Amino acid sequence: MMIWVDADACPVKDEVYRVALRHGVAVTIVSNSPIRVPSHPLIARKVVSDGFDAADDWIAEHADARSIVITADILLADRCLKQGAAVIAPNGKPFTTSSIGGAIATRAIMADLRAGGDVIGGPPPFTKADRSRFLQALDEALVRLKR
């Protein structure tokens, strides 16, 4: 089993380390620039080029049915789901094969609105409830994969 983290803007890296180490599961932090990670044999860092979607491409190539991917990127989530991986957003909401189509459609609508000059808000602020929901979702996903 492996946890892949789309790490450049991930607010739950410390939580990933804590849960992964408790379960004895390896974690790879994937980013475009060096990010400090704890010194532990189960935790690795992969720095990819700063090319467009380089981290996403690397994660999508390595994700499989024994993987959990942590990302807020809807298109990366879709690619990883197609590889059989479990995908969890940093706010704890899982991406699933039944929910990803709606998420992609909403993303496209929002992009069209922004392109048309509409001023729309971004995502809501990250909260303690999001962090708690994430911890629970990651723990549950790891338990499911271990079965």
C-alpha positions in Angstrom: 0.0 0.0 0.0 1.1 3.5 -0.7 -0.2 7.0 0.0 0.6 9.6 -2.6 0.2 13.2 -1.6 -0.2 16.1 -4.2 1.8 18.2 -1.8 2.4 21.7 -3.1 -0.7 23.2 -1.5 -1.8 20.3 0.8 -2.8 21.5 4.2 -2.9 18.0 5.8 0.6 16.6 5.3 1.2 16.3 9.1 -2.1 14.4 9.5 -1.1 12.1 6.6 2.2 11.3 8.3 0.5 10.6 11.7 -2.2 8.2 10.3 0.2 6.5 7.8 2.8 5.8 10.5 0.1 4.4 12.9 -0.9 2.0 10.1 2.6 1.3 8.9 1.9 2.5 5.4 4.5 4.3 3.2 3.9 7.9 2.1 5.4 9.8 -0.8 5.1 13.5 -0.9 5.1 14.7 -4.5 5.9 18.4 -5.3 7.4 20.7 -7.8 9.9 22.1 -5.2 11.6 20.6 -2.1 9.3 20.2 0.9 10.6 19.3 4.3 9.4 15.8 5.4 10.0 13.9 8.6 13.0 11.7 8.6 11.4 8.2 8.7 11.9 5.1 6.5 8.2 5.1 5.5 8.2 8.7 4.4 9.7 9.8 1.0 9.8 12.9 -1.0 9.7 13.1 -4.8 10.5 16.4 -6.4 9.4 16.6 -10.0 10.1 19.3 -12.6 8.2 22.5 -12.4 6.5 21.7 -15.7 2.7 22.1 -15.9 1.0 19.2 -14.2 4.4 17.4 -13.6 3.4 16.3 -10.1 -0.1 15.3 -11.3 1.4 13.3 -14.1 3.9 11.5 -11.8 1.2 10.6 -9.3 -1.2 9.4 -11.9 1.5 7.1 -13.4 2.2 5.5 -10.0 -1.3 5.3 -8.5 -3.0 1.9 -8.6 -5.6 -0.1 -6.7 -3.3 -0.4 -3.6 -2.9 3.4 -3.4 -4.6 6.3 -1.7 -4.1 9.7 -3.3 -4.5 12.9 -1.4 -5.4 15.8 -3.7 -7.8 18.7 -4.2 -7.2 18.6 -7.9 -10.4 17.2 -9.6 -8.7 16.2 -12.8 -5.9 14.4 -11.0 -8.6 12.6 -8.9 -10.3 11.5 -12.0 -7.1 10.1 -13.5 -6.3 8.2 -10.2 -9.8 6.8 -9.9 -9.4 5.4 -13.4 -6.2 3.6 -12.1 -8.2 2.1 -9.3 -6.8 4.3 -6.5 -8.9 5.6 -3.6 -8.8 9.5 -3.7 -9.5 11.8 -0.8 -9.6 15.6 -0.8 -7.8 17.5 2.0 -11.2 18.4 3.4 -12.0 14.7 3.9 -14.4 14.3 1.1 -13.7 11.2 -1.0 -13.7 11.4 -4.8 -15.5 8.4 -6.2 -16.4 7.1 -9.6 -20.0 8.1 -9.0 -19.1 11.7 -7.8 -16.2 12.6 -10.1 -18.4 13.4 -13.1 -20.4 16.0 -11.2 -17.2 17.5 -9.8 -15.6 17.8 -13.3 -18.8 19.4 -14.6 -18.9 21.9 -11.7 -15.3 22.7 -12.3 -15.9 23.4 -16.0 -18.9 25.7 -15.2 -16.9 27.7 -12.7 -14.1 28.1 -15.2 -16.5 29.3 -17.8 -18.0 31.8 -15.3 -14.5 33.1 -14.4 -13.6 33.4 -18.1 -16.7 35.4 -18.7 -15.6 37.9 -16.1 -17.9 36.8 -13.3 -16.5 37.3 -9.8 -17.1 34.2 -7.9 -15.6 33.2 -4.6 -13.0 30.5 -4.2 -13.3 27.4 -1.9 -14.4 28.0 1.6 -11.6 28.4 4.3 -10.1 25.2 5.6 -11.6 24.4 9.1 -11.0 22.1 12.1 -14.0 20.1 11.0 -12.3 19.6 7.6 -9.2 18.4 9.3 -11.2 16.0 11.5 -13.2 14.7 8.5 -9.9 14.1 6.6 -8.4 12.1 9.5 -11.4 9.9 9.7 -11.6 9.4 5.9 -7.9 8.5 5.6 -8.1 6.1 8.5 -11.2 4.4 7.0 -9.6 4.2 3.5 -6.5 2.5 5.0 -8.6 0.0 6.9 -10.5 -0.8 3.7 -7.3 -1.3 1.7 -5.9 -3.6 4.4 -8.8 -6.0 4.1 
